[in-house]
Amino acid sequence: MPSCLIIEDDTIFQTIFEKYMKKHPYLSSFHIYKASTYQEAINYFQDYNATHELQFIFLDIMLDSGFTGWDVLSSAEFNKTRGLVPVFVCSSSNTNVDKLKSMTYDSVRGFFLKPTDMSILDLIHTEIS
C-alpha cells in the first residue's frame, strides 16, 4: 500500500492534512504515518524499510524541543532512505532563507507556506507521479 509520512508537531495541522488526503482522488488510498516530534521521525527512519512503500514525506520546519525539519533532513537516519523519498517542506516562515535552504537538499521537491489548502495535494501528486 502506498504511504506517506507527516512530520508535524501541530496535531491540528496533521488532522487537516490527513482530511485533505482522504478527499483527494489519488492520495486517498495512501496509508498515513505520523511523527509529532523529532525523535518520532528518527525512530520511524531507524525502522524504515522498502516494505513501507513510502511515496513522500511532508515535513514541518519548526518541530519540538528546539529541533527542526532541517535536523531531520541532516540526520543519518533520514539518509537511510538514500534520498529516494521526495520531501515536501511546509512552514509558517515566510522568509526566503528557509525557501532557499530547502533547495540545498536533493530530496526536497517543494516548499509550501502554511496555511495550505487541498491544492497542495495536486502539486504533490504531480511531483510523485
C-alpha positions in Angstrom: 0.0 0.0 0.0 1.4 3.4 -0.9 2.1 5.6 2.1 3.3 9.0 3.3 4.9 10.3 6.5 3.7 13.6 8.0 6.3 15.1 10.3 4.4 17.8 12.1 4.2 18.8 15.7 0.9 20.6 15.3 -1.8 17.8 15.7 -4.5 20.1 14.2 -2.5 20.6 11.1 -1.8 16.8 11.0 -5.5 16.2 11.1 -6.3 18.8 8.4 -3.7 17.4 6.1 -5.0 13.9 6.7 -8.5 15.0 5.9 -7.3 16.7 2.7 -5.6 13.4 1.7 -8.8 11.4 2.3 -10.7 13.6 -0.1 -8.1 13.6 -2.8 -8.9 11.2 -5.8 -5.4 9.7 -6.0 -3.9 10.1 -2.5 -7.0 9.0 -0.5 -5.8 5.3 -0.6 -2.4 6.2 1.0 -1.6 4.9 4.5 -0.5 7.9 6.6 2.3 7.6 9.1 2.7 10.4 11.6 5.5 11.8 13.6 4.8 14.6 16.0 8.4 15.0 17.3 11.9 14.9 16.0 12.5 11.7 17.9 9.4 10.0 16.5 10.7 10.9 13.0 14.1 9.5 13.8 12.5 6.3 15.2 10.5 5.9 12.0 13.6 6.1 9.9 15.5 3.7 12.1 12.8 1.2 11.3 12.5 2.3 7.7 12.4 -0.4 5.0 11.2 -0.7 1.5 8.0 -2.5 2.5 6.6 0.8 3.7 6.3 1.9 0.1 6.8 5.5 1.3 5.8 7.8 -1.6 6.5 11.1 0.1 7.3 13.0 3.3 5.5 16.1 4.4 7.9 18.0 6.7 7.3 20.9 9.0 10.4 23.2 9.7 9.7 24.0 13.3 9.5 20.9 15.5 9.7 20.2 19.2 12.4 20.9 21.8 14.5 23.1 19.6 14.7 20.5 16.7 13.8 21.5 13.2 12.9 19.8 9.9 16.5 20.7 8.8 17.7 18.4 11.6 15.6 15.6 10.3 16.9 16.1 6.8 20.5 16.1 8.0 20.2 13.0 10.2 21.9 9.8 9.4 18.6 8.0 10.0 16.8 10.0 7.3 19.7 9.4 4.9 18.9 5.6 5.1 16.3 6.4 2.5 19.1 7.5 0.2 17.1 10.5 -0.9 14.7 8.2 -2.8 11.7 9.6 -0.9 10.6 13.1 -2.1 10.2 15.6 0.7 7.7 18.5 0.7 8.6 21.2 3.3 5.8 23.2 4.9 6.4 26.2 7.1 4.7 29.2 8.5 8.1 31.0 8.0 7.7 33.4 5.1 11.4 34.2 4.7 13.4 33.4 1.7 16.1 31.9 3.9 14.0 28.8 4.6 12.9 28.5 1.0 16.5 28.9 -0.3 17.7 26.4 2.3 15.2 23.8 1.1 16.7 24.0 -2.3 20.1 22.8 -0.9 18.6 19.3 -0.2 18.3 16.9 -3.2 15.3 15.2 -1.7 13.2 18.3 -1.2 10.8 18.7 -4.1 8.6 21.5 -2.9 8.3 24.3 -0.3 4.8 25.4 0.8 3.6 28.1 3.2 1.1 27.5 5.9 -1.8 27.6 5.9 -2.3 25.3 3.0 -5.4 24.1 1.1 -6.2 21.0 -0.9 -4.4 22.3 -4.0 -1.1 21.4 -2.3 -2.0 17.7 -2.9 -2.4 18.2 -6.6 1.1 19.6 -6.7 2.4 16.7 -4.6 0.6 14.2 -6.8 2.1 15.7 -9.9 5.6 15.6 -8.5 5.4 12.0 -7.3 3.6 10.5 -10.4 
